[in-house]
């Protein structure tokens, strides 16, 4: 459906797209840290107000951007949007302004701040192994206060259930200072991963309900801390 004089943007970070040959029109490749792409992002820095990154163009230009969004998935989505805008002749300053105003999506790496000075990363919607790694990458970049994770783990992973939640626990140990594990369904797997990852026992809390998790949080959280909510299975889930 693309005319010969048009163009398509192809995600080179996604193997099933990167392997597709495009012959009827111009194919522009994009990616994160993908030097073989036409448009790619580098210098990605997460902070309590969002993300800074630099987009490189086929002409050799390097444009810095800032966005309220966090997480590799969001930067991956912004790169082709920026590329299309630039390709269609939008001035860089207007593209930069638009990127800075993109609204966060509720419960998907949604960052907010409490009056008490605590940063909340709300990634409570439908966690999966890839998404949880991205969320922990964002948490790990927070450089002030404690980094706290509250999570019941991940479900619906079939025969990978225990393995994926153990790996989640290991990643958590590398990215967080405190872990609050909610519910019994994934508890053993996550705790095994946390121990294997070297998190001290006194920084691990296992509770039965989210109400109990909030009680733990209220007793340990201080101004400057960051709290990641990763998945929000109801307390009734068994």
Long-range contacts (C-beta under 8 A, 24 or more apart in sequence): 7-87, 9-39, 9-80, 9-83, 9-84, 11-76, 11-80, 12-36, 12-37, 13-76, 28-58, 28-83, 28-87, 30-79, 30-80, 30-83, 31-76, 31-79, 32-72, 32-75, 32-76, 32-79, 38-83, 39-79, 39-80, 39-82, 39-83, 40-79, 41-75, 41-78, 41-79, 44-72, 44-75, 45-141, 46-70, 46-137, 46-138, 46-141, 46-142, 47-141, 47-142, 48-111, 48-113, 48-119, 48-142, 48-144, 48-226, 49-111, 50-111, 51-75, 55-79, 55-82, 55-83, 57-83, 57-86, 63-92, 63-95, 63-96, 64-96, 65-96, 65-99, 65-100, 66-96, 66-99, 66-100, 67-99, 67-100, 67-102, 68-100, 68-102, 68-103, 68-104, 68-111, 69-102, 69-104, 69-109, 70-109, 70-111, 70-121, 70-138, 71-109, 71-134, 71-135, 71-137, 71-138, 72-134, 72-137, 73-109, 73-131, 73-134, 74-109, 78-102, 107-232, 109-134, 109-135, 109-138, 116-221, 116-223, 117-223, 117-224, 118-221, 118-222, 118-223, 118-224, 118-225, 118-226, 118-227, 119-225, 119-226, 119-227, 120-226, 120-227, 120-229, 121-226, 121-227, 121-228, 121-229, 122-229, 123-228, 123-229, 123-230, 123-231, 124-229, 124-230, 124-231, 124-232, 125-231, 125-232, 126-231, 127-151, 127-153, 127-154, 127-230, 127-231, 128-154, 128-157, 129-154, 129-157, 129-164, 129-167, 129-168, 132-168, 132-171, 132-230, 132-231, 133-171, 135-228, 135-230, 136-171, 136-172, 136-174, 136-175, 136-176, 136-228, 136-230, 137-175, 138-228, 139-175, 139-176, 139-226, 139-228, 140-174, 140-175, 140-176, 142-226, 144-224, 145-222, 145-223, 145-224, 145-225, 145-226, 146-177, 146-178, 146-220, 146-221, 146-222, 146-225, 146-226, 147-175, 147-176, 147-177, 147-178, 147-225, 147-226, 147-228, 148-176, 148-177, 148-178, 148-179, 148-180, 148-217, 148-220, 148-221, 148-225, 148-226, 148-227, 148-228, 149-175, 149-176, 149-178, 149-179, 149-180, 149-227, 149-228, 149-230, 150-180, 150-182, 150-210, 150-213, 150-217, 150-227, 150-228, 150-229, 150-230, 151-179, 151-180, 151-181, 151-182, 151-190, 151-228, 151-229, 151-230, 151-231, 152-181, 152-182, 152-183, 152-185, 152-186, 152-231, 152-232, 152-233, 152-237, 153-181, 153-183, 153-185, 153-186, 153-187, 153-189, 153-190, 153-231, 154-186, 154-231, 155-185, 155-186, 155-233, 155-237, 161-186, 161-189, 162-188, 162-189, 163-189, 165-189, 165-190, 165-193, 166-190, 166-192, 166-193, 166-196, 167-193, 168-193, 169-193, 169-194, 169-195, 169-196, 169-197, 170-194, 170-196, 170-197, 171-197, 172-197, 172-199, 173-197, 173-198, 173-199, 176-228, 177-203, 178-203, 178-204, 178-205, 178-220, 179-203, 179-204, 179-205, 180-205, 180-207, 180-213, 180-216, 180-217, 181-205, 181-206, 181-207, 182-207, 182-208, 182-209, 182-210, 182-212, 182-213, 182-233, 182-235, 183-208, 183-209, 183-233, 183-235, 183-237, 184-208, 184-238, 185-233, 185-237, 185-238, 208-235, 209-235, 210-235, 211-235
